[in-house]
Amino acid sequence: MRRDPTDGQWRRLSIISFGVVDGFPLFTSLALTTQTSAHGAVAITVLPVVTAAFAVLTLIWSTLLLGKPSHPRRSGRWRCCCCWATQHT
């Protein structure tokens, strides 16, 4: 069953869409007024790599913080990875 987005979700979506559609090109062009186009090309090329690295680091950090479930069928409580690893080795 499909539900419509809530008001909070619409608000967040509008902020993100403004940043993608208007903000990124505007700030990129403003930055290129003081730098050469070669610097802009390097920045635009490196941006996906930095985004992917940030996503991986965020995943690792959240996994270390939240850990793994103690047992998927018994409880929904979470334990740290060290506790889980020592019990299952």
N, C-alpha and C positions, 0 to 999 in steps of 0.2 A: 504494500500500500504506500503510495507516494504522498508525502506531506509537504506543504509549502514552508519555506524558510521563515523562521521567527523574525521579529523586529531586530533583535540583536544580531542575528546572522546577516540580515540585509545591510545593517549599518557597517559591520566588518567587511562585507563584500564590497560595499561602495568605497570604503577607504582603500582597500587593496586594489580595486580597479582604477581608482584615481592615481595611485602610485605607479601602476604598470602603464597605463595609457598616457597619462599627462606628466607625472613626476619624473620618471626615468628619462624620457627624451629631453625634457626641459633641463634637468640638472646635468645631463651628459653634454648638451649643447653649451650650457653655461661654463662647464669645466673646460670645454675645448676652445673657449675664447682666450684662455691664457696658456694653453698647451698646444702642441702640434697634433696633427691627426694621427701620427704614429703612436703617440702616447695613448690616445683614445682607442686605437685599434688593439693595443696590447691590453688595456683595461677591459675592453669588451670581450676579448678572447679569453682572458683569465677568469672572468666572472663565473662561468659555469663550473669551472674546476673548483673555485673557492666555495661555491654553493654546495657542490657535492661533498667536499671535505667537511664543511660545516654540518651537513646532514649526517654524515658518518660519525663525527665526533659527538653530535647531539644524541644519536642512537646509543653510542657506547656509554655516554654519561648517564643517560636515563636508565639503561640496563644495569649499570653499576649501582645507581641510586635505588631503583625499585627492586632489582634482583629478579629471581625466578619464583614461581609459585612453589609452595612447599610440596604439594601433591595436587595434580590437576583435578583429581576426582574427589578428594577429601575436603579441601577448604579453599576459599578464595584468598586466604591471607598470603602476603608476600614476605619472603625472607631475603636477606642479602645474599649475593652470589657466593661469598666465602662460606656461609653456613650451608648453603645448598650443595656446594662442591664437596665439602668435607663429609657430608652425610652420604653422598652417592658415589664415593670413590672406592 
